[in-house]
């Protein structure tokens, strides 16, 4: 059986990766793991804001998990504290994960280079496929008259 891990970092990734992984797990009948990584060493961030983001992500994630379980998808949910890349690598190795799903960085400054560096660090240390999910955006269009 395939084992899919979704790595989530509050404030940096959206839940699009989780939604994508749930749909994928249902299609291919895979076991799904969610790993919420809380970086306790994040410096220069507003601690109160980070707690709000973390709580919001947890609530949304728990709702998604309930939906997945009701559809018969085996889902496990873990929270860990540490550096995002190290925690993902450790979890992949310990649980023999066959696919890692990560959301592209949705940070406010849009630094895609940091995300690419992160992927490179992870890619060279694990032996599973990596799928990157980009956050969906909606475009506003003008209504046509006439």
MDAnalysis code that builds the backbone (N, CA, C; Angstrom):
import MDAnalysis as mda
import numpy as np

u = mda.Universe.empty(438, n_residues=146, atom_resindex=np.repeat(np.arange(146), 3), trajectory=True)
u.add_TopologyAttr("name", ["N", "CA", "C"] * 146)
u.add_TopologyAttr("resid", np.arange(1, 147))
u.add_TopologyAttr("resname", ["UNK", "UNK", "UNK", "UNK", "UNK", "UNK", "UNK", "UNK", "UNK", "UNK", "UNK", "UNK", "UNK", "UNK", "UNK", "UNK", "UNK", "UNK", "UNK", "UNK", "UNK", "UNK", "UNK", "UNK", "UNK", "UNK", "UNK", "UNK", "UNK", "UNK", "UNK", "UNK", "UNK", "UNK", "UNK", "UNK", "UNK", "UNK", "UNK", "UNK", "UNK", "UNK", "UNK", "UNK", "UNK", "UNK", "UNK", "UNK", "UNK", "UNK", "UNK", "UNK", "UNK", "UNK", "UNK", "UNK", "UNK", "UNK", "UNK", "UNK", "UNK", "UNK", "UNK", "UNK", "UNK", "UNK", "UNK", "UNK", "UNK", "UNK", "UNK", "UNK", "UNK", "UNK", "UNK", "UNK", "UNK", "UNK", "UNK", "UNK", "UNK", "UNK", "UNK", "UNK", "UNK", "UNK", "UNK", "UNK", "UNK", "UNK", "UNK", "UNK", "UNK", "UNK", "UNK", "UNK", "UNK", "UNK", "UNK", "UNK", "UNK", "UNK", "UNK", "UNK", "UNK", "UNK", "UNK", "UNK", "UNK", "UNK", "UNK", "UNK", "UNK", "UNK", "UNK", "UNK", "UNK", "UNK", "UNK", "UNK", "UNK", "UNK", "UNK", "UNK", "UNK", "UNK", "UNK", "UNK", "UNK", "UNK", "UNK", "UNK", "UNK", "UNK", "UNK", "UNK", "UNK", "UNK", "UNK", "UNK", "UNK", "UNK", "UNK", "UNK", "UNK", "UNK"])
u.atoms.positions = np.array([
    [0.840, -1.181, 0.000],
    [0.000, 0.000, 0.000],
    [0.883, 1.243, 0.000],
    [0.484, 2.195, -0.821],
    [1.185, 3.479, -0.874],
    [1.003, 4.217, 0.447],
    [2.021, 4.957, 0.847],
    [1.961, 5.786, 2.044],
    [2.313, 7.214, 1.633],
    [1.361, 8.101, 1.824],
    [1.530, 9.498, 1.425],
    [1.664, 10.362, 2.677],
    [2.701, 11.191, 2.695],
    [2.901, 12.136, 3.783],
    [2.691, 13.549, 3.258],
    [1.887, 14.325, 3.982],
    [1.714, 15.746, 3.670],
    [2.430, 16.532, 4.750],
    [3.445, 17.290, 4.361],
    [4.181, 18.129, 5.297],
    [3.582, 19.525, 5.330],
    [3.205, 19.979, 6.523],
    [2.578, 21.290, 6.679],
    [3.372, 22.151, 7.654],
    [3.591, 23.387, 7.259],
    [4.321, 24.355, 8.067],
    [3.428, 25.587, 8.237],
    [2.842, 25.791, 9.430],
    [1.917, 26.917, 9.615],
    [2.545, 28.247, 9.208],
    [1.784, 29.028, 8.491],
    [2.266, 30.342, 8.076],
    [3.038, 30.327, 6.772],
    [3.470, 29.161, 6.332],
    [4.249, 29.092, 5.093],
    [3.568, 28.265, 4.013],
    [2.783, 27.280, 4.408],
    [2.099, 26.456, 3.415],
    [0.601, 26.524, 3.630],
    [-0.122, 26.367, 2.545],
    [-1.575, 26.364, 2.636],
    [-2.069, 24.925, 2.741],
    [-3.360, 24.781, 2.855],
    [-3.942, 23.448, 2.960],
    [-4.239, 22.817, 1.597],
    [-3.853, 23.479, 0.511],
    [-4.083, 22.896, -0.812],
    [-3.380, 21.553, -0.948],
    [-2.224, 21.421, -0.358],
    [-1.498, 20.142, -0.416],
    [-2.292, 19.048, 0.278],
    [-2.931, 19.379, 1.389],
    [-3.728, 18.399, 2.127],
    [-4.944, 17.967, 1.318],
    [-5.611, 18.918, 0.692],
    [-6.776, 18.603, -0.141],
    [-6.356, 17.718, -1.308],
    [-5.270, 18.083, -1.962],
    [-4.751, 17.300, -3.083],
    [-4.418, 15.872, -2.646],
    [-3.734, 15.751, -1.516],
    [-3.328, 14.429, -1.032],
    [-4.532, 13.572, -0.646],
    [-5.554, 14.174, -0.064],
    [-6.770, 13.425, 0.271],
    [-7.412, 12.844, -0.992],
    [-7.521, 13.666, -2.018],
    [-8.095, 13.198, -3.276],
    [-7.246, 12.091, -3.897],
    [-5.942, 12.266, -3.858],
    [-5.030, 11.265, -4.401],
    [-5.122, 9.954, -3.615],
    [-5.124, 10.041, -2.305],
    [-5.204, 8.843, -1.464],
    [-6.495, 8.069, -1.722],
    [-7.569, 8.794, -1.927],
    [-8.844, 8.136, -2.223],
    [-8.769, 7.407, -3.572],
    [-8.183, 8.064, -4.570],
    [-8.088, 7.474, -5.911],
    [-7.233, 6.225, -5.949],
    [-6.088, 6.258, -5.251],
    [-5.151, 5.127, -5.351],
    [-5.184, 4.222, -4.124],
    [-6.128, 4.486, -3.216],
    [-6.299, 3.685, -1.996],
    [-5.011, 3.614, -1.179],
    [-4.530, 4.789, -0.816],
    [-3.285, 4.910, -0.051],
    [-3.585, 5.310, 1.396],
    [-2.635, 5.035, 2.262],
    [-2.693, 5.508, 3.645],
    [-2.116, 6.921, 3.637],
    [-2.749, 7.815, 4.397],
    [-2.365, 9.215, 4.377],
    [-1.904, 9.660, 5.763],
    [-0.792, 10.365, 5.787],
    [-0.239, 10.911, 7.027],
    [-0.135, 12.423, 6.870],
    [-0.576, 13.142, 7.886],
    [-0.381, 14.589, 7.937],
    [0.633, 14.869, 9.035],
    [1.631, 15.673, 8.716],
    [2.639, 16.053, 9.695],
    [2.677, 17.575, 9.766],
    [2.212, 18.106, 10.887],
    [2.239, 19.539, 11.126],
    [3.510, 19.838, 11.903],
    [4.401, 20.608, 11.302],
    [5.704, 20.900, 11.910],
    [5.692, 22.328, 12.453],
    [5.865, 22.445, 13.760],
    [5.915, 23.745, 14.422],
    [7.376, 24.080, 14.676],
    [7.830, 25.181, 14.076],
    [9.224, 25.600, 14.241],
    [9.325, 26.473, 15.488],
    [9.854, 25.889, 16.558],
    [9.975, 26.627, 17.818],
    [11.129, 27.619, 17.802],
    [12.001, 27.497, 16.822],
    [13.163, 28.378, 16.766],
    [12.964, 29.551, 15.815],
    [11.754, 29.715, 15.284],
    [11.508, 30.810, 14.345],
    [11.708, 32.143, 15.042],
    [12.677, 32.884, 14.550],
    [13.013, 34.166, 15.166],
    [12.415, 35.298, 14.351],
    [12.094, 36.341, 15.031],
    [11.595, 37.527, 14.350],
    [10.127, 37.428, 13.959],
    [9.411, 36.450, 14.484],
    [8.003, 36.343, 14.130],
    [7.148, 36.685, 15.344],
    [5.980, 37.182, 15.081],
    [5.019, 37.532, 16.128],
    [4.435, 36.239, 16.680],
    [4.771, 35.914, 17.922],
    [4.372, 34.638, 18.525],
    [2.853, 34.492, 18.597],
    [2.155, 35.557, 18.939],
    [0.693, 35.514, 19.021],
    [0.072, 35.221, 17.664],
    [0.575, 35.868, 16.639],
    [0.074, 35.643, 15.282],
    [0.345, 34.214, 14.839],
    [1.537, 33.707, 15.141],
    [1.874, 32.333, 14.764],
    [0.956, 31.328, 15.458],
    [0.603, 31.583, 16.701],
    [-0.317, 30.689, 17.416],
    [-1.708, 30.713, 16.791],
    [-2.147, 31.897, 16.346],
    [-3.442, 32.001, 15.679],
    [-3.430, 31.218, 14.367],
    [-2.365, 31.369, 13.597],
    [-2.237, 30.657, 12.320],
    [-2.212, 29.155, 12.570],
    [-1.436, 28.726, 13.554],
    [-1.344, 27.308, 13.901],
    [-2.706, 26.757, 14.311],
    [-3.440, 27.473, 15.151],
    [-4.758, 27.021, 15.601],
    [-5.742, 26.939, 14.440],
    [-5.687, 27.924, 13.561],
    [-6.563, 27.926, 12.391],
    [-6.255, 26.749, 11.472],
    [-4.953, 26.492, 11.260],
    [-4.554, 25.376, 10.404],
    [-4.974, 24.046, 11.030],
    [-4.796, 23.915, 12.328],
    [-5.204, 22.677, 13.018],
    [-6.691, 22.414, 12.851],
    [-7.507, 23.444, 13.051],
    [-8.957, 23.287, 12.937],
    [-9.349, 22.885, 11.516],
    [-8.779, 23.548, 10.526],
    [-9.090, 23.221, 9.132],
    [-8.615, 21.819, 8.789],
    [-7.434, 21.473, 9.260],
    [-6.872, 20.155, 8.986],
    [-7.708, 19.059, 9.630],
    [-8.144, 19.284, 10.856],
    [-8.973, 18.289, 11.540],
    [-10.294, 18.076, 10.810],
    [-10.834, 19.128, 10.235],
    [-12.060, 19.014, 9.441],
    [-11.804, 18.174, 8.179],
    [-10.690, 18.431, 7.515],
    [-10.319, 17.642, 6.331],
    [-10.119, 16.169, 6.696],
    [-9.497, 15.924, 7.824],
    [-9.243, 14.555, 8.274],
    [-10.572, 13.826, 8.509],
    [-11.510, 14.507, 9.150],
    [-12.825, 13.902, 9.378],
    [-13.496, 13.543, 8.054],
    [-13.394, 14.435, 7.069],
    [-13.958, 14.157, 5.745],
    [-13.298, 12.931, 5.121],
    [-11.971, 12.864, 5.224],
    [-11.238, 11.729, 4.660],
    [-11.615, 10.413, 5.315],
    [-11.697, 10.410, 6.615],
    [-12.049, 9.191, 7.352],
    [-13.465, 8.750, 6.984],
    [-14.377, 9.712, 6.841],
    [-15.759, 9.367, 6.479],
    [-15.837, 8.765, 5.076],
    [-14.837, 9.053, 4.240],
    [-14.790, 8.478, 2.893],
    [-13.960, 7.196, 2.853],
    [-13.538, 6.723, 4.005],
    [-12.829, 5.451, 4.074],
    [-11.326, 5.524, 3.855],
    [-10.774, 6.720, 3.916],
    [-9.327, 6.888, 3.737],
    [-8.651, 6.729, 5.099],
    [-7.666, 5.811, 5.190],
    [-6.939, 5.700, 6.458],
    [-6.023, 6.917, 6.637],
    [-6.273, 7.688, 7.698],
    [-5.558, 8.948, 7.914],
    [-4.949, 8.965, 9.311],
    [-3.693, 9.394, 9.391],
    [-3.016, 9.610, 10.664],
    [-2.545, 11.057, 10.706],
    [-2.554, 11.646, 11.891],
    [-2.238, 13.053, 12.064],
    [-1.207, 13.197, 13.175],
    [-0.110, 13.866, 12.872],
    [0.963, 14.058, 13.845],
    [1.355, 15.524, 13.905],
    [1.780, 15.942, 15.088],
    [2.339, 17.279, 15.273],
    [3.730, 17.085, 15.853],
    [4.683, 17.804, 15.298],
    [6.049, 17.720, 15.804],
    [6.626, 19.129, 15.907],
    [7.657, 19.256, 16.709],
    [8.310, 20.545, 16.914],
    [9.758, 20.427, 16.473],
    [10.184, 21.331, 15.604],
    [11.560, 21.309, 15.134],
    [11.688, 21.985, 13.792],
    [12.781, 21.699, 13.115],
    [13.055, 22.287, 11.809],
    [12.299, 21.492, 10.741],
    [11.576, 22.185, 9.875],
    [10.672, 21.577, 8.897],
    [11.329, 20.468, 8.079],
    [12.443, 20.765, 7.434],
    [13.066, 19.758, 6.565],
    [13.538, 18.545, 7.356],
    [14.155, 18.749, 8.495],
    [14.646, 17.623, 9.298],
    [13.512, 16.736, 9.794],
    [12.416, 17.344, 10.210],
    [11.275, 16.570, 10.710],
    [10.625, 15.763, 9.586],
    [10.518, 16.350, 8.397],
    [9.962, 15.605, 7.259],
    [10.832, 14.411, 6.903],
    [12.125, 14.644, 6.811],
    [13.068, 13.577, 6.449],
    [13.003, 12.442, 7.461],
    [13.009, 12.793, 8.725],
    [12.949, 11.791, 9.789],
    [11.657, 10.966, 9.693],
    [10.541, 11.634, 9.468],
    [9.256, 10.939, 9.382],
    [9.201, 10.023, 8.161],
    [9.686, 10.500, 7.034],
    [9.699, 9.696, 5.800],
    [10.481, 8.409, 6.021],
    [11.646, 8.523, 6.620],
    [12.493, 7.356, 6.844],
    [11.889, 6.388, 7.863],
    [11.387, 6.913, 8.967],
    [10.859, 6.056, 10.029],
    [9.589, 5.319, 9.628],
    [8.795, 5.910, 8.737],
    [7.495, 5.346, 8.387],
    [7.442, 4.774, 6.969],
    [8.596, 4.711, 6.306],
    [8.682, 4.141, 4.949],
    [7.650, 4.762, 4.005],
    [7.650, 6.079, 3.965],
    [6.731, 6.843, 3.121],
    [7.138, 6.671, 1.655],
    [6.138, 6.498, 0.766],
    [6.426, 6.326, -0.654],
    [6.237, 7.610, -1.456],
    [5.482, 8.588, -0.895],
    [5.305, 9.870, -1.579],
    [5.176, 10.990, -0.555],
    [5.921, 12.050, -0.781],
    [5.842, 13.243, 0.054],
    [5.129, 14.322, -0.749],
    [4.084, 14.905, -0.158],
    [3.354, 15.995, -0.800],
    [3.595, 17.253, 0.017],
    [4.092, 18.289, -0.645],
    [4.345, 19.563, 0.029],
    [3.691, 20.680, -0.756],
    [3.226, 21.677, -0.033],
    [2.655, 22.851, -0.677],
    [3.746, 23.860, -0.939],
    [3.652, 24.506, -2.095],
    [4.647, 25.533, -2.381],
    [4.478, 26.664, -1.387],
    [5.552, 27.339, -1.118],
    [5.561, 28.385, -0.111],
    [4.588, 29.486, -0.471],
    [3.767, 29.866, 0.492],
    [2.826, 30.968, 0.270],
    [3.208, 32.154, 1.144],
    [4.508, 32.272, 1.372],
    [4.958, 33.358, 2.245],
    [4.665, 34.710, 1.611],
    [4.523, 35.704, 2.441],
    [4.133, 37.029, 1.979],
    [5.183, 37.658, 1.077],
    [6.446, 37.364, 1.310],
    [7.479, 37.988, 0.485],
    [7.717, 37.238, -0.819],
    [7.089, 36.049, -0.988],
    [7.150, 35.316, -2.238],
    [8.529, 34.814, -2.617],
    [9.357, 34.465, -1.671],
    [10.725, 34.044, -1.958],
    [10.749, 32.570, -2.378],
    [10.618, 32.345, -3.657],
    [10.569, 30.998, -4.201],
    [11.937, 30.314, -4.109],
    [13.007, 31.115, -4.074],
    [14.349, 30.539, -3.983],
    [14.516, 29.745, -2.694],
    [13.966, 30.269, -1.592],
    [14.044, 29.569, -0.308],
    [13.338, 28.225, -0.383],
    [12.186, 28.191, -1.055],
    [11.429, 26.957, -1.192],
    [12.202, 25.956, -2.053],
    [12.813, 26.430, -3.128],
    [13.608, 25.547, -3.985],
    [14.797, 24.965, -3.219],
    [15.439, 25.785, -2.399],
    [16.552, 25.299, -1.572],
    [16.077, 24.234, -0.598],
    [14.929, 24.458, -0.006],
    [14.344, 23.495, 0.922],
    [14.081, 22.164, 0.216],
    [13.488, 22.222, -0.966],
    [13.220, 20.992, -1.726],
    [14.506, 20.242, -2.050],
    [15.536, 20.958, -2.400],
    [16.820, 20.312, -2.703],
    [17.379, 19.611, -1.480],
    [17.286, 20.258, -0.319],
    [17.773, 19.641, 0.921],
    [17.045, 18.338, 1.203],
    [15.732, 18.364, 1.013],
    [14.912, 17.186, 1.293],
    [15.152, 16.105, 0.254],
    [15.143, 16.475, -1.009],
    [15.227, 15.521, -2.122],
    [16.449, 14.626, -2.042],
    [17.561, 15.171, -1.619],
    [18.810, 14.409, -1.590],
    [18.923, 13.489, -0.383],
    [17.983, 13.580, 0.544],
    [18.092, 12.778, 1.760],
    [16.993, 11.742, 1.933],
    [16.063, 11.651, 0.970],
    [14.996, 10.656, 1.062],
    [14.895, 9.857, -0.233],
    [14.238, 8.711, -0.142],
    [14.101, 7.835, -1.302],
    [12.643, 7.666, -1.715],
    [11.875, 8.736, -1.713],
    [10.494, 8.633, -2.169],
    [10.215, 9.763, -3.162],
    [9.086, 9.638, -3.836],
    [8.681, 10.687, -4.781],
    [8.254, 11.920, -3.997],
    [8.428, 13.076, -4.623],
    [7.982, 14.335, -4.022],
    [7.041, 15.009, -5.009],
    [5.892, 15.398, -4.508],
    [4.939, 16.110, -5.338],
    [4.711, 17.483, -4.718],
    [4.859, 18.522, -5.532],
    [4.677, 19.893, -5.063],
    [3.322, 20.391, -5.543],
    [2.539, 20.902, -4.607],
    [1.213, 21.420, -4.927],
    [1.263, 22.937, -4.796],
    [0.894, 23.601, -5.869],
    [0.881, 25.061, -5.854],
    [-0.504, 25.549, -5.458],
    [-0.527, 26.589, -4.659],
    [-1.782, 27.147, -4.189],
    [-2.595, 27.655, -5.369],
    [-3.875, 27.314, -5.368],
    [-4.743, 27.774, -6.448],
    [-5.129, 29.215, -6.187],
    [-5.161, 29.959, -7.262],
    [-5.598, 31.349, -7.157],
    [-6.781, 31.545, -8.097],
    [-7.611, 32.456, -7.764],
    [-8.747, 32.754, -8.630],
    [-8.554, 34.129, -9.225],
    [-8.938, 34.248, -10.472],
    [-8.825, 35.528, -11.151],
    [-10.181, 36.198, -11.176],
    [-10.164, 37.472, -10.938],
    [-11.395, 38.244, -11.044],
    [-11.511, 38.745, -12.469],
    [-12.671, 38.545, -13.052],
    [-12.892, 39.002, -14.415],
    [-14.006, 40.045, -14.422],
    [-13.922, 40.904, -15.376],
    [-14.960, 41.925, -15.512],
    [-16.165, 41.323, -16.218],
    [-17.319, 41.755, -15.789],
    [-18.534, 41.305, -16.453],
    [-18.674, 42.059, -17.767],
    [-19.113, 41.318, -18.767],
    [-19.329, 41.952, -20.063],
    [-20.709, 42.576, -20.092],
    [-20.765, 43.702, -20.663],
    [-22.061, 44.357, -20.815],
    [-22.578, 44.088, -22.216],
    [-23.880, 44.000, -22.284],
    [-24.438, 43.925, -23.615],
    [-25.162, 42.755, -23.877],
])
